[in-house]
Amino acid sequence: MVKALAAIGKPAMLGMIKALSSRHGNVRIFAASGLGRLGPKAKQAIPELEKNLTHKQHYVRVAAEKALKSIRGIKGAALN
């Protein structure tokens, strides 16, 4: 599903950004992963991703960090 949303690209981006504020951590993780796959095209998501860097769930923080690295073009941003 993440790959499919990323393949849709910009039209799906707003939905993924909105999902970053879901009360469900797994939804945030999938959204961050999809945004990370979009790379620099997802710059609009940076503020919401940065908010997730302090989330109580470790995996949400990790997913947000990976997505931010990918969007910012930082090498070593492996995406699942």
N, C-alpha and C positions, 0 to 999 in steps of 0.2 A: 504494500500500500504506500509506503514512504517513497519508493522509487516511482510509483505511478503519479503521486502528487508532484514530485520534483520534475517529472517529465512534462507535466502540464505547464509548469513554470510559473510565470508571473500571475496568471489568473488564480492559481491556487495559493499564492503567497499570503494574501490577506487572511485567508482562512487559517493558514498555519500560524500566522502571527497572533491571531485571536486565540488559537489553541494553546499558546504559551502561557495563558493565564487560567487555564483549566484547573479545577480543584483536584484532578486526577494526574498524578505524576507521570504515569505511562503515556498519557496524551501529550504532555509537555515534551517528553523524550522523543516521541515520534515526530512531533512538530519541529523540534530543534534539528533532528536528523534530516528531515526534508529540506529545511531552510539551508542547512549546511551543504546539501547536495547542489543547491542553486548557486553556491559560491558568491562572488561579488555582486551578482544580480539581486541578492537579498539584503543589501545594505539597510534597507528600510526596517529590517527586523532587529537591528543591533540594540536599540534601547530596551526592547522586551527581552531579548536574550540576556542582556547584562543584568536585568532584574532577576533572572533565574540563576545567576551565579551564587546567590545567597539562599537558594531554596533549601528546605530542611532535608530533602532526599538527595543523597549523594549522587545517584545516577542522573538526576535532573541537572545537577550542577555540571557533571562531566559532559553531558550531551550539549548543554549550552556553551561550555568552553570549546568543545570540538567544532561546533557550528560557527562560533565567532572566529576561530582560527581560519576556518575554511573561507568565510566571507571576507575576512581581512587579507586572505592570500598568504597566510603563515604556513610554511612547510611543516610537515609532520602532523597534519590535521587528518588523521585516518578516520574515515566514516564507515559505519557498518552498513 
